[in-house]
């Protein structure tokens, strides 16, 4: 099943469905998790989100910026830098991400899985 990413419906029957439309998918939760501590430059973010391609990271970031979850800051200097960070609205998702992380920490062994997490 593919998630809706660009256009959200006018009405949802389940609040979880709305949340998953906003932050669901393979990459968005990982991007948001990495931006929780603070803004990161594009290349630093790409290094932290292992396995994501340059193109897909750009697409996901643009979508999150359009939704008002992230802010994009461009600094022109000798070297142009692009930084992404959570907006106030985006920070409201931190408790959701914290709950997902707590669940994984609590139950990963039960599922026979290891966590390779480096903050």
C-alpha positions as CSV (number, residue, x, y, z in Angstrom):
1,X,0.0,0.0,0.0
2,X,1.5,3.4,-0.9
3,X,1.0,6.3,1.4
4,X,-0.3,9.6,0.2
5,X,2.5,12.1,0.3
6,X,1.6,15.3,-1.5
7,X,-2.2,15.8,-1.1
8,X,-3.9,15.0,2.1
9,X,-7.6,14.3,2.2
10,X,-10.0,16.7,3.7
11,X,-11.2,14.3,6.4
12,X,-9.7,11.3,8.2
13,X,-11.6,8.6,10.0
14,X,-8.6,7.7,12.2
15,X,-6.0,10.1,13.7
16,X,-3.3,7.5,13.3
17,X,-3.9,7.5,9.5
18,X,-3.3,11.3,9.5
19,X,-0.1,11.0,11.5
20,X,1.2,8.3,9.2
21,X,0.4,10.4,6.1
22,X,2.5,13.2,7.6
23,X,5.5,11.3,8.9
24,X,5.1,7.8,7.5
25,X,7.2,6.0,4.9
26,X,10.7,4.6,5.0
27,X,12.7,7.8,5.4
28,X,10.7,10.6,7.0
29,X,10.8,9.2,10.5
30,X,14.5,8.7,10.3
31,X,15.1,12.3,8.9
32,X,12.9,13.7,11.7
33,X,14.7,11.6,14.3
34,X,18.1,12.9,13.2
35,X,16.9,16.6,13.3
36,X,15.5,16.3,16.8
37,X,18.8,17.5,18.5
38,X,19.0,20.5,16.2
39,X,19.5,21.7,12.6
40,X,21.9,19.8,10.3
41,X,23.5,20.6,7.0
42,X,22.3,18.5,4.0
43,X,25.5,16.4,3.8
44,X,25.6,15.7,7.5
45,X,22.0,14.6,7.4
46,X,22.7,12.3,4.5
47,X,25.6,10.7,6.3
48,X,23.4,10.0,9.4
49,X,20.4,8.6,7.4
50,X,22.2,5.5,6.1
51,X,21.1,4.1,2.8
52,X,19.1,7.1,1.5
53,X,20.0,8.4,-1.9
54,X,20.7,12.0,-2.6
55,X,17.6,12.3,-4.8
56,X,15.3,10.7,-2.3
57,X,16.6,12.8,0.6
58,X,16.0,16.0,-1.4
59,X,12.4,14.8,-2.2
60,X,11.6,13.9,1.4
61,X,13.1,17.2,2.7
62,X,11.1,19.3,0.2
63,X,7.9,17.5,1.2
64,X,8.5,18.1,4.9
65,X,9.3,21.8,4.2
66,X,6.1,22.1,2.2
67,X,4.1,20.7,5.1
68,X,5.7,23.2,7.5
69,X,7.5,20.5,9.5
70,X,11.0,21.6,8.5
71,X,12.6,24.9,7.7
72,X,15.3,25.2,5.1
73,X,18.0,27.8,5.6
74,X,20.4,28.7,2.8
75,X,23.6,30.6,3.6
76,X,25.5,32.0,0.7
77,X,29.2,32.5,1.3
78,X,32.4,31.2,-0.1
79,X,30.6,27.9,0.1
80,X,26.8,27.7,-0.1
81,X,25.4,25.7,2.8
82,X,21.8,24.4,3.2
83,X,20.6,23.6,6.7
84,X,17.4,21.9,7.7
85,X,15.8,22.0,11.1
86,X,12.5,21.3,12.8
87,X,10.0,24.2,12.9
88,X,7.9,24.7,16.1
89,X,5.2,22.6,14.4
90,X,7.8,19.9,13.5
91,X,9.0,19.8,17.1
92,X,5.5,18.9,18.2
93,X,6.2,15.5,16.6
94,X,9.1,14.8,19.0
95,X,6.9,13.0,21.6
96,X,5.6,10.8,18.8
97,X,9.1,9.9,17.8
98,X,10.2,9.4,21.4
99,X,7.3,7.0,21.9
100,X,8.3,5.0,18.8
101,X,12.0,4.9,20.0
102,X,11.0,3.9,23.6
103,X,8.8,1.0,22.2
104,X,11.8,-0.2,20.1
105,X,14.2,0.0,23.0
106,X,11.8,-1.9,25.2
107,X,10.8,-4.7,22.7
108,X,13.6,-5.2,20.2
109,X,15.0,-8.3,22.0
110,X,11.6,-9.9,22.1
111,X,11.6,-9.8,18.3
112,X,15.1,-11.2,18.1
113,X,16.5,-7.9,16.8
114,X,19.5,-5.8,17.8
115,X,19.6,-2.0,17.9
116,X,22.7,-0.4,16.4
117,X,22.0,3.1,17.6
118,X,24.6,5.8,17.9
119,X,23.2,9.2,19.1
